[in-house]
Amino acid sequence: MKLIRFGEKGFEKAGVVDPDGNLRDVSNLIPDWTGETINDVYFKKVQSRSLEDYPLIPKDSRLGAPIGNVPKIIGCALTYGKHAAEAGLETPKEPMIMLTARTAINGPYDDVIMPRGATELDWEAELVVVLGKGGSYIPVEQAMDYVAGYAVGNDVSERQFQLERSTQWTKGKSADTLKPIGPWLVTKDEISDPNDLDISIQISGETRQSSNTGDMVFTIAELVSQISNFLTWEAGDVIFTGTPPGVGYGMKPQTYLKPGDVMEPTISGLGKQRSVVRKIYD
């Protein structure tokens, strides 16, 4: 299934996408898609009747991120060897991770607001993994049992905050609106191999990143397993799994986002986002 959340920010309700691509309201059955509901028990409740039987969602409805009440966001760095090379860094031998504030989560079509003082705002198309149950010290052979599904993500980053202000990556990734997710969360049964998905991003119509998740140096199972040795996963946790080469920081000369730029990350089978960069702070 493809899970969506619709409505005004902070008041989203649960929905699904039917086989014809129509958006359907399932909130009378399941109020919201959260860590408590993104599991087989609730998926089977929705699938107990034809998806076409649920009410249509108005066409002008806003879509929010497809997972709500996220406990935490874990970002993975340098998981694509070519991206590490363009950054002038070595590919890590085990996952390099960072915490990102969940308040940065944004809808897939919402504007991305430049943080106050931002001068080096950058794009990062990424595969997002959402956990359906929690655990720690998870064997890699069991790791995929903990995955609920996948979504398109854009790990928008302010490089000056990240690299020049005490080298704290969380600073550059946690401002409000910098983490668009969606348009939908695709349950894992629909994706045969998350490490074989085409991933790309266009910036104002120009392709900047184009790769495949098969270029990652860790599989999704390895990321889930290895990271669980350092923290406890909770249902509803979000993993940004890293970005391929082609970010603005790696260009010569370095090129960053400006107000009015349009970011359109796409992943095969998972859909496409569209975010406009806006500046509201002096």
Secondary structure per residue as TSV (DSSP state, phi and psi in degrees):
chain	resnum	aa	ss	phi	psi
A	1	M	-	360.0	158.4
A	2	K	E	-110.4	117.5
A	3	L	E	-98.5	137.5
A	4	I	E	-130.1	162.7
A	5	R	E	-128.8	134.2
A	6	F	E	-132.5	154.9
A	7	G	S	120.4	177.7
A	8	E	S	-64.0	151.9
A	9	K	T	-59.1	128.7
A	10	G	T	90.8	-8.4
A	11	F	-	-132.2	29.3
A	12	E	-	-68.0	153.5
A	13	K	E	-124.9	163.6
A	14	A	E	-81.1	140.6
A	15	G	E	-148.1	177.8
A	16	V	E	-140.4	166.5
A	17	V	E	-105.6	125.6
A	18	D	-	-81.2	172.4
A	19	P	T	-59.4	-21.3
A	20	D	T	-92.6	4.2
A	21	G	S	87.5	6.1
A	22	N	-	-81.4	146.7
A	23	L	E	-90.2	129.5
A	24	R	E	-122.1	144.3
A	25	D	E	-93.2	116.9
A	26	V	-	-114.1	17.6
A	27	S	T	-69.9	-18.6
A	28	N	T	-69.7	-22.5
A	29	L	T	-97.8	-43.3
A	30	I	-	-134.4	112.6
A	31	P	S	-60.5	-39.6
A	32	D	-	-155.5	154.7
A	33	W	-	-91.5	108.5
A	34	T	S	-136.1	-177.2
A	35	G	T	-58.3	-24.9
A	36	E	T	-78.2	-20.3
A	37	T	T	-119.4	-9.3
A	38	I	S	-87.6	69.3
A	39	N	S	-148.7	172.1
A	40	D	H	-61.5	-29.9
A	41	V	H	-59.7	-48.3
A	42	Y	H	-79.4	-31.7
A	43	F	H	-61.4	-41.5
A	44	K	H	-67.7	-32.5
A	45	K	H	-61.3	-45.3
A	46	V	H	-65.1	-41.3
A	47	Q	T	-81.7	3.1
A	48	S	T	-70.6	-12.3
A	49	R	S	-136.9	164.3
A	50	S	-	-63.8	137.8
A	51	L	G	-61.8	-28.7
A	52	E	G	-67.1	-13.3
A	53	D	G	-81.3	-15.1
A	54	Y	S	-80.4	151.8
A	55	P	-	-62.5	144.5
A	56	L	B	-70.0	145.3
A	57	I	-	-89.4	136.8
A	58	P	-	-52.8	139.9
A	59	K	T	-63.3	-24.8
A	60	D	T	-91.8	12.1
A	61	S	-	-70.0	139.8
A	62	R	-	-73.6	139.7
A	63	L	E	-99.4	129.9
A	64	G	E	-94.2	179.4
A	65	A	-	-56.6	142.2
A	66	P	S	-76.8	2.1
A	67	I	S	-132.7	132.4
A	68	G	-	-111.0	166.4
A	69	N	S	51.7	48.0
A	70	V	-	-68.7	125.5
A	71	P	S	-64.6	-46.2
A	72	K	-	-159.7	158.1
A	73	I	E	-114.0	127.8
A	74	I	E	-111.7	122.8
A	75	G	E	-98.8	143.0
A	76	C	E	-110.9	135.9
A	77	A	E	-112.6	144.5
A	78	L	S	58.4	35.9
A	79	T	-	-80.2	-14.4
A	80	Y	B	-104.6	121.8
A	81	G	H	-57.4	-37.7
A	82	K	H	-69.6	-30.5
A	83	H	H	-69.9	-40.0
A	84	A	H	-59.0	-40.9
A	85	A	H	-64.0	-42.6
A	86	E	H	-68.1	-23.7
A	87	A	T	-86.9	-3.9
A	88	G	T	74.0	27.7
A	89	L	-	-124.0	158.2
A	90	E	-	-80.1	147.2
A	91	T	-	-68.2	127.2
A	92	P	-	-67.6	150.7
A	93	K	S	-86.3	-16.0
A	94	E	S	-141.5	160.1
A	95	P	-	-54.3	131.5
A	96	M	E	-97.0	119.4
A	97	I	E	-125.9	160.7
A	98	M	E	-148.2	152.1
A	99	L	E	-87.3	141.3
A	100	T	E	-126.4	140.5
A	101	A	-	-64.2	132.6
A	102	R	G	-68.5	-17.5
A	103	T	G	-68.6	-8.7
A	104	A	G	-80.7	-11.7
A	105	I	E	-61.6	138.6
A	106	N	E	-137.0	159.3
A	107	G	-	-73.4	161.2
A	108	P	T	-70.9	-17.5
A	109	Y	T	-121.9	7.5
A	110	D	S	-76.0	155.2
A	111	D	-	-64.7	146.5
A	112	V	E	-101.0	121.9
A	113	I	E	-95.7	125.8
A	114	M	-	-63.7	128.3
A	115	P	-	-61.4	156.3
A	116	R	T	-57.1	127.9
A	117	G	T	84.5	3.4
A	118	A	-	-68.7	135.5
A	119	T	S	-131.5	-13.9
A	120	E	-	-136.0	59.8
A	121	L	E	-81.0	130.7
A	122	D	E	-129.0	157.5
A	123	W	-	-101.2	153.0
A	124	E	-	-153.1	97.0
A	125	A	E	-66.1	132.3
A	126	E	E	-146.2	147.5
A	127	L	E	-77.1	126.7
A	128	V	E	-101.4	133.9
A	129	V	E	-113.2	134.1
A	130	V	E	-114.3	130.2
A	131	L	E	-83.5	136.2
A	132	G	S	-97.0	-14.3
A	133	K	S	-153.5	161.9
A	134	G	-	-99.4	166.8
A	135	G	B	166.4	168.7
A	136	S	S	-138.2	162.4
A	137	Y	S	49.6	52.8
A	138	I	-	-86.8	123.9
A	139	P	-	-62.5	143.6
A	140	V	G	-60.7	-30.6
A	141	E	G	-67.1	-21.6
A	142	Q	G	-105.3	-2.7
A	143	A	G	-61.0	-38.1
A	144	M	G	-69.6	-16.9
A	145	D	G	-65.5	-18.4
A	146	Y	G	-92.7	-7.5
A	147	V	E	-89.3	131.3
A	148	A	E	-91.7	-40.2
A	149	G	E	178.0	-169.3
A	150	Y	E	-136.3	154.7
A	151	A	E	-151.4	164.4
A	152	V	E	-76.3	137.7
A	153	G	E	-132.2	155.8
A	154	N	E	-131.1	106.7
A	155	D	-	-85.9	67.7
A	156	V	-	-59.7	132.4
A	157	S	E	-133.9	137.8
A	158	E	E	-97.2	105.0
A	159	R	H	-67.0	-34.4
A	160	Q	I	-63.0	-45.2
A	161	F	I	-62.1	-39.3
A	162	Q	I	-73.3	-43.4
A	163	L	I	-111.0	-22.8
A	164	E	I	-108.1	-8.9
A	165	R	S	-114.8	74.6
A	166	S	S	74.1	14.8
A	167	T	S	48.1	56.4
A	168	Q	-	-117.7	103.5
A	169	W	G	-62.5	-32.0
A	170	T	G	-59.3	-34.5
A	171	K	G	-58.8	-38.8
A	172	G	G	-83.1	-2.9
A	173	K	T	-126.5	1.5
A	174	S	-	-111.6	-0.7
A	175	A	S	-64.3	153.4
A	176	D	T	-52.9	137.9
A	177	T	T	79.4	-1.3
A	178	L	-	-80.6	1.9
A	179	K	E	-127.6	71.4
A	180	P	E	-64.6	135.6
A	181	I	B	-133.4	139.3
A	182	G	-	122.9	-169.0
A	183	P	S	-77.6	-22.4
A	184	W	-	-139.5	166.0
A	185	L	E	-102.5	117.4
A	186	V	E	-93.8	121.5
A	187	T	E	-64.3	149.9
A	188	K	G	-63.6	-22.0
A	189	D	G	-66.4	-18.3
A	190	E	G	-90.5	-8.5
A	191	I	-	-117.9	107.8
A	192	S	S	-69.3	-34.7
A	193	D	-	-147.6	103.5
A	194	P	T	-67.1	-14.7
A	195	N	T	-96.6	31.3
A	196	D	S	-150.8	59.2
A	197	L	-	-126.4	130.5
A	198	D	E	-68.5	136.3
A	199	I	E	-134.8	135.7
A	200	S	E	-155.3	168.5
A	201	I	E	-147.0	140.4
A	202	Q	E	-109.5	137.2
A	203	I	E	-113.8	111.1
A	204	S	T	50.3	43.3
A	205	G	T	89.2	-5.4
A	206	E	E	-106.6	126.9
A	207	T	E	-70.6	124.7
A	208	R	E	-111.5	-34.2
A	209	Q	E	-125.5	138.1
A	210	S	E	-155.0	112.6
A	211	S	E	-155.7	-162.4
A	212	N	E	-144.0	142.6
A	213	T	G	-65.1	-11.6
A	214	G	G	-66.7	-14.7
A	215	D	G	-81.9	-3.0
A	216	M	B	-68.4	143.9
A	217	V	S	-82.3	-11.0
A	218	F	S	-125.2	142.5
A	219	T	-	-76.3	164.8
A	220	I	H	-60.5	-40.4
A	221	A	H	-60.8	-40.8
A	222	E	H	-66.2	-39.5
A	223	L	H	-62.5	-48.9
A	224	V	H	-59.7	-45.6
A	225	S	H	-67.2	-52.7
A	226	Q	H	-67.0	-38.7
A	227	I	H	-66.3	-29.8
A	228	S	T	-67.7	-10.2
A	229	N	T	-77.4	-11.7
A	230	F	T	-118.1	-12.5
A	231	L	S	-157.5	165.9
A	232	T	-	-97.3	121.9
A	233	W	B	-70.1	145.6
A	234	E	-	-122.7	150.0
A	235	A	T	-58.6	131.3
A	236	G	T	96.3	-6.1
A	237	D	-	-62.6	149.8
A	238	V	E	-118.0	133.1
A	239	I	E	-114.3	121.8
A	240	F	E	-90.0	116.1
A	241	T	-	-90.0	5.9
A	242	G	-	107.2	162.7
A	243	T	-	-121.8	147.5
A	244	P	-	-77.5	175.5
A	245	P	S	-65.6	159.4
A	246	G	-	116.2	10.8
A	247	V	-	-76.5	162.8
A	248	G	G	-63.3	-33.3
A	249	Y	G	-61.5	-30.8
A	250	G	G	-89.8	-4.2
A	251	M	S	-79.0	158.6
A	252	K	S	-125.4	107.9
A	253	P	S	-74.0	161.2
A	254	Q	-	-59.1	138.6
A	255	T	-	-128.5	127.9
A	256	Y	-	-121.9	165.5
A	257	L	-	-70.0	149.4
A	258	K	-	-132.3	160.1
A	259	P	T	-53.8	134.9
A	260	G	T	95.9	-16.4
A	261	D	-	-62.3	146.5
A	262	V	E	-114.6	123.3
A	263	M	E	-103.7	127.8
A	264	E	E	-133.0	82.5
A	265	P	E	-78.7	144.1
A	266	T	E	-137.5	139.2
A	267	I	E	-131.3	132.7
A	268	S	T	-57.7	130.8
A	269	G	T	82.8	-10.5
A	270	L	T	-116.8	-9.6
A	271	G	E	101.7	-166.0
A	272	K	E	-142.9	139.5
A	273	Q	-	-100.5	168.3
A	274	R	-	-151.3	110.4
A	275	S	E	-124.1	133.1
A	276	V	E	-99.6	133.0
A	277	V	E	-81.2	129.1
A	278	R	E	-126.2	150.3
A	279	K	-	-117.9	121.1
A	280	I	-	-120.5	-12.9
A	281	Y	-	-100.6	142.7
A	282	D	-	-74.3	360.0
